[in-house]
Amino acid sequence: MSFLLNCPNCGPRDVNEFACAGEVTSRPKALPDLRGLTDYVYFRRNVAGVQREWWYHRFGCEIWFLAERDTRTNEVLKTELPQASAGTSSAG
Amino acid sequence: MRLPEQLNERIDRSRPVRFFFAGRVVEGFEGDTIGSALFASGQRVFSRGFKYHRRRGLLCCSGGCPNCMMRVDGVPNVRVCTEPVREGAHVHAQNVLGSLEHDLLAAVDHFGGPFTPVGFYYRTMIRPRSLWPLYERFLRNVAGLGRLDKHAGRTRRFDTEHRRTEVLVIGGGRSGREAARSAAAAGRQVVLVDERGAPADGAFEVLAPARAIGIYEGGLVPVDAGNVLYRFRAERIVVATGALEQPLLFPGNDLVGVHLPGAVRRLVDEWSIKPGERAVIVSADERGLAVADKLERAGTSVVERIDLRSAPPRQLAARGSRGRLRSVVVDGREIECDLLVMSGGRQPAYSLLAQAGARVEYDAERGIFVPSDLPSNVEAVGSAAGEQEPAAVPAATFEGAEGAGRCFVCVCEDVTEKDVKRAIAEGFDSIELGKRYTTVTMGPCQGRLCHVPSIRLFARENETDEKAIGTTTARPPWAPVSLGLLAGRGHEPTKRTSIHHRHEEAGATMMWTGFWRRAHSYEHAANEALNVHRGVGVIDVSTLGKLLVQGPDAARFLELLYPNRFGDMKVGRIRYGVLGTDAGRIMDDGTIARLGEDQYYVTTTSTGADTVIEWFEWWNAVWGLDVETVNLTGALAAVNVAGPRSRELLGRLAQIDTSNEGISYLDAKETYVAGVPCLILRIGFVGELGYELHFASPYGEYLWDALLEYGADLGIRPFGLEPQRILRLEKMHILVGQDTDSESNVLEAGMPWIAKLDKEDFVGKWALEHVQERGFREQLVGFEMTDGVVPAEGGQIVLGGRPAGRVTSSRLSPQLGRAIGMAWVRPELAHEGAEIDIKVNGGFARACVRLKPFFDPEGERLRS
């Protein structure tokens, strides 16, 4: 991997400066059954295509942001800071 | 012998340079390469072939082919034709048993038998199986090129540098320099990279000698500049890599004395060397034929010029003796010569373009592969783009002659025409399969010389054309690169606390914990532990992660992150917290002190600090609460003063009432200690009355000294990490990562009081509820050995001959005089006094399960 990622704070930077925390998943609203919990904690859609994912600028400004990346080409279509109302999460 | 001085020669005859080769001193001049100096001294054989160990000479003389690779000052596989001479260098031939002239392994060329055809090792060395070790030893000895000097140690240091430029031009030939100049004239920032020392230019930066080794994803261009790897990012990449002279395939084409035109041109023009006496030129283009003028000027008589464009011969073969060219046979005519210049035209060097995503197609009319459909930020100029004079398309191979020997398709791997034909006959008829089976194009030349000729041969043998055969995938690196350069210099940091030097001065044994250097012990771990029980000890805990969490939502934020409750805490109080994931896994632990209504001070484990901070920040990004976290890990130092006499010591130094009423167990107070502003946390993770002082890092040594000075009469002594482990084990405190793993949760780890399952939500709540529902599978318990033996950490617990758990911590407690530990056991064993057997040294040792702390089980000393 050697593509560039556009940090909302710092601009385009080498992907090696970042940590990827995987695709954005949604945290259940209430106690899920075991199947639902397992799905949320362990299973990922792993799409071949555009995926919304969490990135952290670990060796930079240390900010978390969201990116839309095509997993087939590593083309990053969009990066943005999370909105307060995102209501989304992942198991990290 | 050199020619008379020429106007544009590269050498400076007033500056001789001497180096050693095969036990003799060779003299060249400044401006020479090791290869040119050797050639001028009369050396013609530069290497031995990979497989047949045939003599090989300077074929391309421009750093492309494998023929001049030698060991220079211990570094193997140096292409001496482009390696500048340096005074006193030690140059050795490689891949020979004996000398270049008398290589014992050359026997393979004469008696190869079944051990030479392509892929022979797949067929001949598979049985009998029992002989494999022998085969393997043989193969290991003959495989590969060059030898590493195992005793060399670290002789070079490599670095990586990240660079940005607007325009990056790869290649310093005419087209490259023109492109660079015009971009610079348009006001762009330009860097030009050239593998052969292009001269500097006022208008733009020149990096030379340096090689672009590939174009990677995102337009990353790593450039090998010797000891530095530049990782270039450019808005526009201009590829001006030129074209590669192609050899012709005919029997005897590997003899010493057969050269590509460029080799002859460089020998004559740059180093003023006469390349031979009688020359024959066979060329598909004007460039090759034009070498004749240079040869005549050098005093070499050109006895025959064969222009493949007008009268291509059917038969072309070279004969030699002792590996050197003696004559060329052309359509039945034998012409004596010692120099044969062959040119099969020039192939655009498109590899970098193909790596960048360009399409490569065969142009049947011109007989070359041409790049097209370049990505928008990449441009090709000059010969690399296919701009070149017309040339004849040479025959795939020529008819041979008696005594002319093998016809080589690939000189790197010694693949012959016969090998390729055989591979096709065996079914490896696609170029990608053929490449892998025969290894053609996989040698050090990276296909520069063999790619197009092998495609031509594949086309003819498959009765199709080059277009249908197509190319193999172009992959980086485009040029060989030292592994050291790719590895670069290690950048792992070493973290030291602000009290670090005091530990060293005290003679502490230091150890790694993550990136931190910490004191393992100062003299004797057991004595240091005992001193904490009996008097007072002090430990540097500056490595703890320290976070300030503040804002109107601070309490809510922490209640969501931790299974614990924090909203009900009074200001100035402390609570132990265990951080978990939604999978229920324990990820870290530490203390949380409420400093204000909206302000909490959180400590984490030493090695978990970075992870916890990222974790906090991430959940904060997810929830978008009105809270901020500040990382104070490096800004603050911390020491833990522990032991029954710690109160007395602190009473002398602190500005607060240190009585149990003044600061009781789990109180947090801000005050001055020895004049230093401190946050005092009354916690006792080592099991005795204790105070943890957090204060600004720069005061580290001062406060440490003050504590030791004012505590001297109380018998204060510093203690290290090892005595701390003994002490906390006596209290049965878990060590995250040591006593827990990716399956551990707070319920089974014996801390159900942590998890407030009646809270509406917290990270990990659902997983814990499911654990409760399914029942416990194993539990973390303490154990006490019935005899004094200390079982190994990781040791197995056995019940009725079956595994029933594992030991995670074990130590001999000097205070209790017993061997104690922690272990995960099956739930039926998790009761006070249960007897377990632990594997020790092949036998079993008996232990009893304990559920309460081994020392001060009711915590009376802590609270005292």
Contacts between the chains, C-beta under 8 A, distances in Angstrom:
chain1	res1	chain2	res2	distance
A	1	B	217	6.7
A	2	B	216	4.5
A	2	B	217	4.7
A	2	B	218	5.1
A	2	B	220	4.0
A	3	B	217	5.2
A	3	B	218	3.7
A	4	B	218	5.1
A	4	B	233	7.2
A	14	B	162	6.8
A	14	B	220	7.8
A	14	B	231	7.4
A	14	B	233	7.5
A	15	B	218	7.5
A	19	B	614	7.6
A	21	B	618	6.8
A	27	B	582	7.3
A	27	B	622	8.0
A	28	B	766	7.4
A	31	B	765	7.9
A	31	B	766	5.3
A	31	B	769	6.4
A	32	B	766	6.1
A	34	B	770	5.7
A	37	B	582	8.0
A	37	B	766	5.3
A	37	B	767	6.5
A	37	B	770	6.4
A	40	B	582	7.0
A	41	B	581	8.0
A	41	B	582	5.5
A	41	B	583	4.7
A	41	B	767	7.2
A	42	B	583	7.5
A	54	B	618	7.1
A	56	B	614	6.1
A	56	B	617	7.7
A	56	B	618	7.1
A	58	B	614	7.4
A	62	B	617	7.0
A	63	B	617	7.8
A	64	B	617	5.8
A	64	B	618	5.2
A	64	B	621	3.9
A	65	B	621	7.8
A	74	B	217	6.0
A	74	B	218	7.4
A	81	B	621	8.0
A	82	B	621	4.8
A	82	B	622	6.9
A	82	B	624	7.0
A	83	B	624	7.1
A	84	B	624	3.1
A	85	B	624	7.1
A	86	B	622	6.6
A	86	B	624	6.9
A	88	B	622	6.7
A	89	B	619	7.7
A	89	B	622	4.5
A	91	B	581	6.5
A	91	B	582	5.1
A	91	B	583	6.4
A	92	B	581	6.9
A	92	B	615	6.8
A	92	B	618	6.3
